[in-house]
Amino acid sequence: MNEIIVMSDPRVAAVPVRECGESVVDARLEDSLLFGVRQEDRPAAFFVREGVLDRLAKAQASLPGGLRLLFVEGYRPLSVQQRYFDGYAARLRADNPGWPAGRLTAAASRFVSPPEIAPHSAGAAVDLTLADADGRELDLGTPIDATPEDSAGACYTAAGNIGEEARANRGVLAAAMEAAGLVNYPTEWWHWSFGDRYWALSTGAAAALYSPVETP
């Protein structure tokens, strides 16, 4: 896909889901990864599908020496996803009172997926970044979870308004993740997924593998 297709696009929702029954597992079982502390109030945020964790391990193994994947957030309950989506949509509505509902939903889904198709709620997505051997985060241009408004669009993976070091680091991250079979959501450099509807649409797969799951 050369264009940016946002999560609310009907083409994403039209992808069928054929739940494969794969388990949701604690990513902290994979000791090659580093883990952030931002979600420790919600331990299930460290969970992902087995297939996602396998691919994260492969991505880690392919990184240049001394670099680590720093896992920030995986599984997100539908109730949390709904709260995030509603909160961001309310901010956009307040800033743009003339926007029609369709435009508001599309704009909100650049940053938070509509709950009914959210990869995080299927255990299919992970938010992560790169760190050095001592666990210090590398420069990737913006913090994780920087909004398009707050970052002037620098949160977009291919954004031009970031420095050379950040661009190079994004390239290193993308090379490892793509080689392992994950796909990026191009409005969020930190968001990678496998087995969800967006992954299926991006790769041409006939169906998504994972549907939303209850809290692990």
Secondary structure, 3 states (H helix, E strand, C coil): CCCCCCCCCHHHHCCCECCCCCCEEEHHHCCCCEECCCCCCCHHHHEEEHHHHHHHHHHHHHCCCCCEEEEEECCCCHHHHHHHHHHHHHHHHHHCCCCCHHHHHHHHCCCCCCHHHCCHHHCCEEEEEEECCCCCECCCCCCCCCCCCCCCCCCCCCCCCCCHHHHHHHHHHHHHHHHCCCEECCCCCCEEECCCHHHHHHHCCCCECCCCCCCC
